[in-house]
Every structure is written in structure tokens, then in C-alpha cells.
Amino acid sequence: MVDPTSDLNEDVSEDEAPACTTCGTPLAEDTDHRVVTWVEDGTVETRHFCSDACRTDWPGDRLA
């Protein structure tokens, strides 16, 4: 798994990179990467987005 805090534009293949939760774009590409992270029932939950627009379009109830 790729560390979500790392620079995803360097040495990360599309197969290893997380994908945008909304549109599925691999985040190994040049994107405006956004991450929403929260703890739920003792487990860390994370969602990745390729842009502010995809973050806004996500129907989830977590605010960034």
C-alpha cells in the first residue's frame, strides 16, 4: 500500500497508487490529490480524490 502522505507522483505505478473514490482515476497521474481520513470504530478510514470537484461530488458524509 502507498503511504497517503507520500509524493504520489514519483516512482508509483498506476497499479500501486490509490484511485479516486469518485471517478476512479489512478492518483499516480498529475492530480490535485485530496485525502479524507477519519477513525470509525477504532479503524482508520481513508478516501482519496483527484480534485476538489471529485471530493465535492462524493456522497459520503465526512467533511474535509
LUMMARDREN-728159 format. One record per residue: residue in three letters; residue number from 1; x, y, z of N, C-alpha, C in turn. Coordinates in pm, 1 decimal, padded with zeros to 6 digits, always signed. Example, Ala and Ser with C-alpha at 12.3 -4.5 7.8 and 13.67 -1.06 7.14 Angstrom:
pt koldo: ALA	vovex: 1	n.px: +01319.0	n.py: -00569.0	n.pz: +00780.0	ca.px: +01230.0	ca.py: -00450.0	ca.pz: +00780.0	c.px: +01320.0	c.py: -00330.0	c.pz: +00780.0
pt koldo: SER	vovex: 2	n.px: +01285.0	n.py: -00225.0	n.pz: +00708.0	ca.px: +01367.0	ca.py: -00106.0	ca.pz: +00714.0	c.px: +01290.0	c.py: +00003.0	c.pz: +00787.0
END
This chain:
pt koldo: MET	vovex: 1	n.px: +00083.8	n.py: -00118.4	n.pz: +00000.0	ca.px: +00000.0	ca.py: +00000.0	ca.pz: +00000.0	c.px: +00088.0	c.py: +00124.2	c.pz: +00000.0
pt koldo: VAL	vovex: 2	n.px: +00043.4	n.py: +00224.9	n.pz: -00068.1	ca.px: +00115.3	ca.py: +00351.2	ca.pz: -00077.2	c.px: +00080.1	c.py: +00437.9	c.pz: +00042.7
pt koldo: ASP	vovex: 3	n.px: +00182.1	n.py: +00497.3	n.pz: +00104.0	ca.px: +00161.4	ca.py: +00591.3	ca.pz: +00213.4	c.px: +00086.1	c.py: +00712.2	c.pz: +00158.7
pt koldo: PRO	vovex: 4	n.px: -00035.5	n.py: +00743.4	n.pz: +00208.9	ca.px: -00112.5	ca.py: +00854.9	ca.pz: +00153.2	c.px: -00049.0	c.py: +00991.5	c.pz: +00173.0
pt koldo: THR	vovex: 5	n.px: +00054.0	n.py: +01000.2	n.pz: +00257.3	ca.px: +00120.4	ca.py: +01128.7	ca.pz: +00277.8	c.px: +00242.2	c.py: +01144.9	c.pz: +00188.5
pt koldo: SER	vovex: 6	n.px: +00275.6	n.py: +01040.0	n.pz: +00111.0	ca.px: +00394.0	ca.py: +01047.9	ca.pz: +00026.5	c.px: +00364.5	c.py: +01125.7	c.pz: -00100.9
pt koldo: ASP	vovex: 7	n.px: +00469.7	n.py: +01159.7	n.pz: -00172.8	ca.px: +00456.4	ca.py: +01226.4	ca.pz: -00301.5	c.px: +00420.9	c.py: +01120.6	c.pz: -00404.7
pt koldo: LEU	vovex: 8	n.px: +00294.6	n.py: +01112.1	n.pz: -00442.1	ca.px: +00246.9	ca.py: +01004.8	ca.pz: -00527.9	c.px: +00286.6	c.py: +01020.5	c.pz: -00673.3
pt koldo: ASN	vovex: 9	n.px: +00348.6	n.py: +01128.8	n.pz: -00709.7	ca.px: +00387.4	ca.py: +01147.3	ca.pz: -00849.1	c.px: +00524.4	c.py: +01088.4	c.pz: -00879.3
pt koldo: GLU	vovex: 10	n.px: +00593.6	n.py: +01033.3	n.pz: -00782.3	ca.px: +00727.1	ca.py: +00981.0	ca.pz: -00802.9	c.px: +00732.1	c.py: +00831.8	c.pz: -00774.2
pt koldo: ASP	vovex: 11	n.px: +00775.2	n.py: +00754.6	n.pz: -00874.9	ca.px: +00801.3	ca.py: +00611.5	ca.pz: -00858.1	c.px: +00681.2	c.py: +00531.0	c.pz: -00810.2
pt koldo: VAL	vovex: 12	n.px: +00560.4	n.py: +00568.8	n.pz: -00847.3	ca.px: +00441.1	ca.py: +00492.9	ca.pz: -00811.3	c.px: +00368.4	c.py: +00458.5	c.pz: -00939.8
pt koldo: SER	vovex: 13	n.px: +00348.5	n.py: +00329.4	n.pz: -00961.8	ca.px: +00276.2	ca.py: +00287.6	ca.pz: -01081.7	c.px: +00126.0	c.py: +00301.2	c.pz: -01058.3
pt koldo: GLU	vovex: 14	n.px: +00048.9	n.py: +00301.7	n.pz: -01167.0	ca.px: -00096.2	ca.py: +00310.8	ca.pz: -01155.3	c.px: -00152.5	c.py: +00191.6	c.pz: -01078.2
pt koldo: ASP	vovex: 15	n.px: -00086.5	n.py: +00075.0	n.pz: -01089.0	ca.px: -00133.4	ca.py: -00044.2	ca.pz: -01018.3	c.px: -00116.2	c.py: -00033.1	c.pz: -00867.7
pt koldo: GLU	vovex: 16	n.px: -00016.5	n.py: +00043.5	n.pz: -00822.0	ca.px: +00010.9	ca.py: +00058.0	ca.pz: -00679.1	c.px: -00054.7	c.py: +00180.9	c.pz: -00617.7
pt koldo: ALA	vovex: 17	n.px: -00088.0	n.py: +00279.0	n.pz: -00699.1	ca.px: -00143.1	ca.py: +00404.7	ca.pz: -00648.1	c.px: -00289.9	c.py: +00388.6	c.pz: -00610.7
pt koldo: PRO	vovex: 18	n.px: -00334.7	n.py: +00464.7	n.pz: -00510.9	ca.px: -00477.8	ca.py: +00464.0	ca.pz: -00481.6	c.px: -00553.4	c.py: +00528.6	c.pz: -00596.9
pt koldo: ALA	vovex: 19	n.px: -00682.1	n.py: +00497.2	n.pz: -00606.9	ca.px: -00766.6	ca.py: +00555.5	ca.pz: -00710.9	c.px: -00864.0	c.py: +00653.6	c.pz: -00647.7
pt koldo: CYS	vovex: 20	n.px: -00905.8	n.py: +00751.7	n.pz: -00725.0	ca.px: -01005.3	ca.py: +00848.6	ca.pz: -00678.4	c.px: -01133.6	c.py: +00774.1	c.pz: -00642.4
pt koldo: THR	vovex: 21	n.px: -01186.9	n.py: +00801.9	n.pz: -00525.0	ca.px: -01308.5	ca.py: +00737.3	ca.pz: -00478.7	c.px: -01426.8	c.py: +00768.6	c.pz: -00569.1
pt koldo: THR	vovex: 22	n.px: -01430.8	n.py: +00886.5	n.pz: -00627.3	ca.px: -01545.0	ca.py: +00929.2	ca.pz: -00708.3	c.px: -01535.8	c.py: +00883.5	c.pz: -00852.3
pt koldo: CYS	vovex: 23	n.px: -01422.6	n.py: +00908.6	n.pz: -00919.9	ca.px: -01415.0	ca.py: +00880.8	ca.pz: -01063.6	c.px: -01324.0	c.py: +00764.9	c.pz: -01100.2
pt koldo: GLY	vovex: 24	n.px: -01242.8	n.py: +00716.0	n.pz: -01005.9	ca.px: -01156.1	ca.py: +00602.0	ca.pz: -01031.3	c.px: -01022.7	c.py: +00633.6	c.pz: -01095.0
pt koldo: THR	vovex: 25	n.px: -00989.5	n.py: +00760.8	n.pz: -01114.7	ca.px: -00861.3	ca.py: +00799.2	ca.pz: -01173.6	c.px: -00746.8	c.py: +00754.9	c.pz: -01083.7
pt koldo: PRO	vovex: 26	n.px: -00647.8	n.py: +00682.3	n.pz: -01137.8	ca.px: -00531.3	ca.py: +00646.0	ca.pz: -01055.6	c.px: -00455.9	c.py: +00772.5	c.pz: -01013.9
pt koldo: LEU	vovex: 27	n.px: -00420.2	n.py: +00780.9	n.pz: -00887.8	ca.px: -00357.3	ca.py: +00901.8	ca.pz: -00836.3	c.px: -00206.9	c.py: +00903.6	c.pz: -00856.9
pt koldo: ALA	vovex: 28	n.px: -00156.4	n.py: +00817.3	n.pz: -00945.1	ca.px: -00016.1	ca.py: +00824.3	ca.pz: -00984.8	c.px: +00001.2	c.py: +00932.0	c.pz: -01090.7
pt koldo: GLU	vovex: 29	n.px: -00108.9	n.py: +00975.4	n.pz: -01149.7	ca.px: -00105.9	ca.py: +01080.8	ca.pz: -01250.2	c.px: -00093.4	c.py: +01216.5	c.pz: -01182.0
pt koldo: ASP	vovex: 30	n.px: -00070.4	n.py: +01319.9	n.pz: -01260.5	ca.px: -00059.8	ca.py: +01455.6	ca.pz: -01207.1	c.px: -00199.6	c.py: +01504.7	c.pz: -01171.4
pt koldo: THR	vovex: 31	n.px: -00235.3	n.py: +01495.6	n.pz: -01044.3	ca.px: -00368.0	ca.py: +01534.7	ca.pz: -00997.6	c.px: -00356.3	c.py: +01630.9	c.pz: -00880.5
pt koldo: ASP	vovex: 32	n.px: -00467.5	n.py: +01690.7	n.pz: -00844.5	ca.px: -00476.8	ca.py: +01777.6	ca.pz: -00727.5	c.px: -00526.9	c.py: +01691.0	c.pz: -00611.7
pt koldo: HIS	vovex: 33	n.px: -00443.0	n.py: +01597.7	n.pz: -00566.9	ca.px: -00478.4	ca.py: +01491.5	ca.pz: -00471.8	c.px: -00533.5	c.py: +01546.7	c.pz: -00340.7
pt koldo: ARG	vovex: 34	n.px: -00648.0	n.py: +01494.2	n.pz: -00299.8	ca.px: -00710.8	ca.py: +01526.2	ca.pz: -00171.5	c.px: -00736.2	c.py: +01396.3	c.pz: -00098.2
pt koldo: VAL	vovex: 35	n.px: -00725.0	n.py: +01398.5	n.pz: +00034.7	ca.px: -00749.8	ca.py: +01279.7	ca.pz: +00116.0	c.px: -00840.9	c.py: +01318.2	c.pz: +00231.4
pt koldo: VAL	vovex: 36	n.px: -00940.9	n.py: +01234.0	n.pz: +00256.6	ca.px: -01027.5	ca.py: +01248.9	ca.pz: +00372.9	c.px: -01001.8	c.py: +01125.9	c.pz: +00459.4
pt koldo: THR	vovex: 37	n.px: -00964.6	n.py: +01148.0	n.pz: +00585.7	ca.px: -00932.1	ca.py: +01039.0	ca.pz: +00677.4	c.px: -01007.7	c.py: +01060.3	c.pz: +00807.7
pt koldo: TRP	vovex: 38	n.px: -01058.5	n.py: +00950.8	n.pz: +00864.8	ca.px: -01127.7	ca.py: +00957.8	ca.pz: +00992.0	c.px: -01113.4	c.py: +00823.1	c.pz: +01062.7
pt koldo: VAL	vovex: 39	n.px: -01144.1	n.py: +00819.8	n.pz: +01192.9	ca.px: -01142.2	ca.py: +00696.6	ca.pz: +01270.6	c.px: -01286.0	c.py: +00658.6	c.pz: +01299.9
pt koldo: GLU	vovex: 40	n.px: -01318.9	n.py: +00533.8	n.pz: +01268.4	ca.px: -01454.1	ca.py: +00483.7	ca.pz: +01291.3	c.px: -01444.8	c.py: +00346.2	c.pz: +01355.5
pt koldo: ASP	vovex: 41	n.px: -01500.3	n.py: +00331.4	n.pz: +01472.6	ca.px: -01496.0	ca.py: +00205.2	ca.pz: +01546.2	c.px: -01353.0	c.py: +00152.7	c.pz: +01562.1
pt koldo: GLY	vovex: 42	n.px: -01257.9	n.py: +00242.5	n.pz: +01588.5	ca.px: -01119.9	ca.py: +00205.2	ca.pz: +01611.1	c.px: -01040.4	c.py: +00172.9	c.pz: +01485.3
pt koldo: THR	vovex: 43	n.px: -01099.3	n.py: +00195.7	n.pz: +01369.0	ca.px: -01032.6	ca.py: +00168.8	ca.pz: +01241.8	c.px: -01017.1	c.py: +00298.4	c.pz: +01164.0
pt koldo: VAL	vovex: 44	n.px: -00898.9	n.py: +00317.8	n.pz: +01104.5	ca.px: -00876.2	ca.py: +00436.6	ca.pz: +01022.5	c.px: -00939.0	c.py: +00413.9	c.pz: +00885.4
pt koldo: GLU	vovex: 45	n.px: -01023.7	n.py: +00505.2	n.pz: +00843.6	ca.px: -01088.0	ca.py: +00501.8	ca.pz: +00712.3	c.px: -01029.1	c.py: +00615.7	c.pz: +00629.3
pt koldo: THR	vovex: 46	n.px: -00999.8	n.py: +00590.0	n.pz: +00502.7	ca.px: -00939.4	ca.py: +00689.7	ca.pz: +00415.1	c.px: -01005.3	c.py: +00685.5	c.pz: +00279.0
pt koldo: ARG	vovex: 47	n.px: -01031.9	n.py: +00802.1	n.pz: +00223.4	ca.px: -01082.5	ca.py: +00813.8	ca.pz: +00086.5	c.px: -00992.2	c.py: +00911.2	c.pz: +00012.4
pt koldo: HIS	vovex: 48	n.px: -00955.0	n.py: +00876.6	n.pz: -00110.2	ca.px: -00867.5	ca.py: +00958.2	ca.pz: -00193.6	c.px: -00949.8	c.py: +01020.5	c.pz: -00306.3
pt koldo: PHE	vovex: 49	n.px: -00913.8	n.py: +01143.6	n.pz: -00343.1	ca.px: -00982.8	ca.py: +01215.3	ca.pz: -00450.0	c.px: -00880.4	c.py: +01283.8	c.pz: -00538.5
pt koldo: CYS	vovex: 50	n.px: -00908.6	n.py: +01291.1	n.pz: -00669.2	ca.px: -00813.7	ca.py: +01350.3	ca.pz: -00763.2	c.px: -00829.6	c.py: +01501.6	c.pz: -00775.3
pt koldo: SER	vovex: 51	n.px: -00937.3	n.py: +01558.3	n.pz: -00720.0	ca.px: -00959.9	ca.py: +01702.3	ca.pz: -00730.4	c.px: -01061.8	c.py: +01746.8	c.pz: -00626.4
pt koldo: ASP	vovex: 52	n.px: -01072.0	n.py: +01876.2	n.pz: -00607.5	ca.px: -01175.6	ca.py: +01930.2	ca.pz: -00519.4	c.px: -01314.9	c.py: +01897.7	c.pz: -00572.8
pt koldo: ALA	vovex: 53	n.px: -01329.9	n.py: +01897.2	n.pz: -00704.8	ca.px: -01460.3	ca.py: +01867.7	ca.pz: -00765.3	c.px: -01504.8	c.py: +01725.2	c.pz: -00731.3
pt koldo: CYS	vovex: 54	n.px: -01413.6	n.py: +01628.3	n.pz: -00743.3	ca.px: -01448.7	ca.py: +01490.3	ca.pz: -00708.0	c.px: -01476.4	c.py: +01478.2	c.pz: -00558.6
pt koldo: ARG	vovex: 55	n.px: -01402.4	n.py: +01549.9	n.pz: -00476.2	ca.px: -01428.7	ca.py: +01549.0	ca.pz: -00330.9	c.px: -01568.2	c.py: +01602.4	c.pz: -00303.1
pt koldo: THR	vovex: 56	n.px: -01605.7	n.py: +01711.0	n.pz: -00371.3	ca.px: -01738.0	ca.py: +01770.3	ca.pz: -00351.9	c.px: -01848.3	c.py: +01678.1	c.pz: -00402.1
pt koldo: ASP	vovex: 57	n.px: -01822.6	n.py: +01603.9	n.pz: -00509.6	ca.px: -01922.4	ca.py: +01513.7	ca.pz: -00566.8	c.px: -01941.3	c.py: +01385.0	c.pz: -00488.3
pt koldo: TRP	vovex: 58	n.px: -01847.0	n.py: +01354.2	n.pz: -00398.6	ca.px: -01856.3	ca.py: +01230.9	ca.pz: -00319.2	c.px: -01978.4	c.py: +01237.6	c.pz: -00227.4
pt koldo: PRO	vovex: 59	n.px: -02063.2	n.py: +01135.5	n.pz: -00229.1	ca.px: -02183.8	ca.py: +01139.2	ca.pz: -00145.9	c.px: -02159.1	c.py: +01105.6	c.pz: +00001.1
pt koldo: GLY	vovex: 60	n.px: -02032.8	n.py: +01080.3	n.pz: +00039.7	ca.px: -02002.1	ca.py: +01048.9	ca.pz: +00178.8	c.px: -02032.4	c.py: +01163.7	c.pz: +00272.7
pt koldo: ASP	vovex: 61	n.px: -02043.2	n.py: +01133.1	n.pz: +00398.8	ca.px: -02082.3	ca.py: +01235.9	ca.pz: +00496.0	c.px: -01965.5	c.py: +01295.2	c.pz: +00572.6
pt koldo: ARG	vovex: 62	n.px: -01842.5	n.py: +01265.7	n.pz: +00532.6	ca.px: -01725.0	ca.py: +01321.0	ca.pz: +00600.7	c.px: -01683.1	c.py: +01450.5	c.pz: +00534.7
pt koldo: LEU	vovex: 63	n.px: -01652.7	n.py: +01549.3	n.pz: +00612.8	ca.px: -01608.0	ca.py: +01677.8	ca.pz: +00559.2	c.px: -01456.3	c.py: +01682.4	c.pz: +00561.0
pt koldo: ALA	vovex: 64	n.px: -01397.8	n.py: +01741.3	n.pz: +00458.4	ca.px: -01251.1	ca.py: +01754.9	ca.pz: +00452.9	c.px: -01209.9	c.py: +01882.7	c.pz: +00521.2
END
